Amino acid sequence: MKTLGLFAFQGLALALLGSAPAARAADYVDLRRIEPVQGDAAAGAEKAATLCFTCHGANGVSPVPLFPNLAGQHADYLYQELLRYKSGTLPESPMTALVQPLEDADLRNLAVHYAGLALDVPPPAAAAEPAILDRGGTLYRDGDPARGVPPCQGCHGADAKGHVLAASEASRDTQYRTYPLLYGQQAQYVATRLRDYRSGKLVHTSNDFIMRDVASRLDDASIDAIAAWLAALPAPR
């Protein structure tokens, strides 16, 4: 079951993508067709120290529940997110204005900088009820076949630290590095993003279409359970 969850879901993901509406946004991006991002981590660190630390913390761990932790995240994922804020294809947030004056090199440098940081997050201040955590863990590992919900681990990894192929230097298929790490991520951020997928706000990338279909099968309790379980995962030391 675990191996099936990690690899067989790729076929399902492609099927979901294939069922996406033919009429896509003009700025649609197929994340299976991008080049791996490269940048200057030192330059990114300098930019982050003046622009990003208030919301995302000095070490890439956000003090604000609504904002994501960035430390250790895939550079390709982070770069694409920054591009989307700059283009306005993500919901309006403080990020929208902050990235407008940045050059493409700045976005690449920031992505590479944060990807190189170690993820070291404290446990949530208030842990969710055990039953909620159990439900979230079950959904993440096994999905909910009765409702057509695939296991999250199929794209995000059995340990939520990313798909096993994301770290493979031999893999030229960048799509695995555009599936984000979710390990220890802020619960409020994860829940908000899942609801944005479910509502149809996010329709500009190949991953959006996959996640929109998945999230459409999740009720609020399931979304909150998955988010709580991910946030409660112990960070690596």
C-alpha positions as CSV (number, residue, x, y, z in Angstrom):
1,M,0.0,0.0,0.0
2,K,2.8,2.4,0.9
3,T,4.7,1.8,-2.4
4,L,1.4,2.1,-4.3
5,G,0.8,5.4,-2.7
6,L,4.2,6.7,-3.6
7,F,4.2,5.7,-7.3
8,A,0.8,4.7,-8.6
9,F,-0.6,8.1,-7.8
10,Q,1.5,9.6,-10.5
11,G,-0.8,8.0,-13.1
12,L,-3.8,9.3,-11.3
13,A,-2.3,12.8,-11.2
14,L,-1.7,12.7,-14.9
15,A,-5.3,11.5,-15.4
16,L,-6.6,14.4,-13.4
17,L,-4.5,16.8,-15.3
18,G,-5.7,15.4,-18.6
19,S,-9.3,16.1,-17.5
20,A,-8.6,19.8,-16.9
21,P,-10.7,22.1,-19.0
22,A,-9.4,22.9,-22.5
23,A,-10.0,26.6,-21.9
24,R,-7.0,27.4,-19.6
25,A,-5.8,30.8,-18.5
26,A,-3.5,32.5,-21.0
27,D,-0.8,32.5,-18.3
28,Y,-1.2,28.8,-17.6
29,V,2.1,27.1,-16.8
30,D,2.8,23.4,-17.3
31,L,5.2,22.6,-14.4
32,R,6.3,19.4,-16.0
33,R,8.0,21.5,-18.7
34,I,10.3,23.8,-16.7
35,E,14.0,24.0,-16.2
36,P,15.5,23.4,-12.8
37,V,16.1,26.7,-11.0
38,Q,19.6,28.0,-10.3
39,G,20.6,31.0,-8.2
40,D,23.0,32.6,-5.8
41,A,22.2,31.5,-2.3
42,A,24.4,34.2,-0.7
43,A,22.6,37.0,-2.7
44,G,19.3,35.4,-1.7
45,A,20.3,35.5,2.0
46,E,21.1,39.2,1.7
47,K,17.8,40.0,0.1
48,A,15.9,37.8,2.6
49,A,17.4,39.6,5.5
50,T,15.9,42.9,4.5
51,L,12.7,41.8,2.8
52,C,11.4,38.5,4.1
53,F,12.4,37.9,7.7
54,T,9.4,39.7,9.3
55,C,6.9,37.2,7.9
56,H,9.0,34.2,7.3
57,G,11.5,34.4,10.2
58,A,15.3,34.8,10.1
59,N,15.7,31.1,9.5
60,G,12.8,30.5,7.2
61,V,10.4,29.4,9.9
62,S,7.4,31.8,10.0
63,P,6.2,33.3,13.3
64,V,2.8,33.9,11.6
65,P,0.4,30.9,11.3
66,L,-1.0,32.1,8.0
67,F,2.4,32.4,6.3
68,P,4.4,29.3,5.3
69,N,7.7,28.0,6.5
70,L,10.2,28.3,3.7
71,A,13.3,26.5,5.1
72,G,14.2,23.4,3.3
73,Q,11.5,23.8,0.6
74,H,12.2,22.8,-3.0
75,A,13.8,25.7,-4.8
76,D,11.8,25.0,-7.9
77,Y,8.5,25.2,-6.0
78,L,9.5,28.4,-4.2
79,Y,10.6,30.1,-7.5
80,Q,7.3,29.2,-9.2
81,E,5.4,30.6,-6.2
82,L,7.3,33.8,-6.3
83,L,6.6,34.1,-10.0
84,R,2.9,33.6,-9.4
85,Y,2.8,36.4,-6.8
86,K,4.6,38.7,-9.2
87,S,2.1,37.8,-12.0
88,G,-0.9,38.1,-9.8
89,T,-2.1,34.5,-10.2
90,L,-2.1,33.8,-6.5
91,P,-4.6,35.4,-4.2
92,E,-3.7,38.9,-3.1
93,S,-1.5,39.0,0.0
94,P,1.4,41.1,1.3
95,M,3.6,39.1,-1.0
96,T,1.9,40.6,-4.1
97,A,3.3,44.0,-3.6
98,L,6.7,42.9,-2.1
99,V,7.7,41.0,-5.2
100,Q,6.8,43.5,-7.8
101,P,10.1,45.4,-7.8
102,L,12.2,42.2,-7.7
103,E,14.1,41.0,-10.8
104,D,13.9,37.4,-11.9
105,A,17.4,36.8,-10.5
106,D,16.2,38.0,-7.1
107,L,13.4,35.4,-7.2
108,R,15.8,32.6,-8.1
109,N,18.3,33.7,-5.5
110,L,15.6,33.8,-2.8
111,A,14.4,30.3,-3.8
112,V,17.8,28.8,-3.7
113,H,18.6,30.5,-0.3
114,Y,15.6,29.2,1.5
115,A,15.9,25.7,-0.1
116,G,19.4,25.5,1.5
117,L,18.2,26.2,5.1
118,A,17.6,23.5,7.6
119,L,14.0,23.1,8.7
120,D,13.8,23.3,12.5
121,V,10.3,24.1,13.7
122,P,8.8,24.0,17.2
123,P,5.7,21.9,17.8
124,P,2.4,23.7,17.6
125,A,1.5,25.7,20.7
126,A,-1.8,23.9,20.9
127,A,-1.9,20.3,19.7
128,A,-5.0,19.1,18.0
129,E,-7.1,16.3,19.5
130,P,-5.7,12.8,19.0
131,A,-8.7,11.8,16.9
132,I,-8.1,14.7,14.5
133,L,-4.5,13.8,14.2
134,D,-5.3,10.2,13.5
135,R,-7.8,11.2,10.8
136,G,-5.2,13.5,9.2
137,G,-2.5,10.9,9.2
138,T,-4.8,8.3,7.7
139,L,-5.8,10.7,4.9
140,Y,-2.2,11.6,4.2
141,R,-1.0,8.1,4.1
142,D,-4.0,6.2,2.6
143,G,-6.4,8.8,1.3
144,D,-10.1,8.0,1.4
145,P,-11.0,5.6,-1.4
146,A,-14.8,5.9,-0.7
147,R,-14.6,9.6,-1.6
148,G,-12.0,9.2,-4.3
149,V,-9.4,11.0,-2.3
150,P,-5.9,9.8,-3.2
151,P,-3.1,9.5,-0.5
152,C,-1.2,12.8,-0.2
153,Q,2.0,10.8,0.2
154,G,1.8,9.9,-3.5
155,C,3.2,13.3,-4.5
156,H,4.5,14.8,-1.2
157,G,6.4,11.7,0.1
158,A,5.7,9.2,2.8
159,D,7.3,11.4,5.4
160,A,6.0,14.6,3.9
161,K,9.5,15.7,3.0
162,G,8.9,15.5,-0.7
163,H,8.6,12.9,-3.4
164,V,11.6,10.4,-3.4
165,L,12.5,11.5,-6.9
166,A,12.7,15.2,-6.0
167,A,16.2,14.8,-4.6
168,S,17.4,12.7,-7.6
169,E,20.1,14.6,-9.5
170,A,19.5,12.1,-12.3
171,S,15.9,13.0,-12.7
172,R,15.3,15.7,-15.3
173,D,11.6,15.6,-14.6
174,T,11.3,18.8,-12.5
175,Q,7.6,18.2,-11.6
176,Y,8.7,16.3,-8.5
177,R,10.5,19.4,-7.2
178,T,7.3,21.4,-7.7
179,Y,5.4,19.2,-5.3
180,P,6.1,21.0,-2.0
181,L,7.5,19.6,1.2
182,L,4.7,19.7,3.8
183,Y,6.6,18.4,6.8
184,G,6.0,20.7,9.8
185,Q,4.2,23.2,7.7
186,Q,1.9,25.8,9.3
187,A,-1.6,24.3,9.8
188,Q,-3.4,27.5,9.0
189,Y,-1.5,28.0,5.8
190,V,-2.1,24.5,4.6
191,A,-5.8,24.6,5.4
192,T,-6.1,28.0,3.6
193,R,-4.3,26.8,0.5
194,L,-6.4,23.6,0.3
195,R,-9.6,25.7,0.6
196,D,-8.3,28.0,-2.2
197,Y,-7.8,24.9,-4.4
198,R,-11.3,23.6,-3.5
199,S,-12.9,27.0,-4.3
200,G,-11.3,27.2,-7.8
201,K,-9.2,30.2,-7.0
202,L,-6.0,28.5,-8.3
203,V,-6.2,27.4,-11.9
204,H,-2.9,28.6,-13.5
205,T,-0.6,25.6,-13.3
206,S,-0.7,21.9,-14.0
207,N,-0.4,21.3,-10.3
208,D,-3.4,23.6,-9.6
209,F,-5.6,21.3,-11.7
210,I,-4.5,18.2,-9.8
211,M,-5.0,19.8,-6.4
212,R,-8.3,21.4,-7.3
213,D,-9.7,17.9,-8.1
214,V,-8.2,16.4,-4.9
215,A,-9.4,19.3,-2.6
216,S,-12.9,19.2,-4.1
217,R,-13.3,15.8,-2.5
218,L,-12.3,17.0,1.0
219,D,-14.7,18.5,3.5
220,D,-13.7,21.1,6.1
221,A,-13.0,18.6,8.8
222,S,-10.7,16.5,6.5
223,I,-8.8,19.6,5.4
224,D,-8.3,20.7,9.0
225,A,-7.2,17.2,10.0
226,I,-4.6,17.0,7.3
227,A,-3.3,20.4,8.2
228,A,-3.1,19.7,11.9
229,W,-1.3,16.4,11.3
230,L,1.3,17.9,9.1
231,A,2.0,20.8,11.5
232,A,2.4,18.3,14.4
233,L,5.1,16.3,12.7
234,P,8.4,16.5,14.6
235,A,11.0,18.5,12.8
236,P,14.4,16.9,12.0
237,R,17.2,17.8,14.4
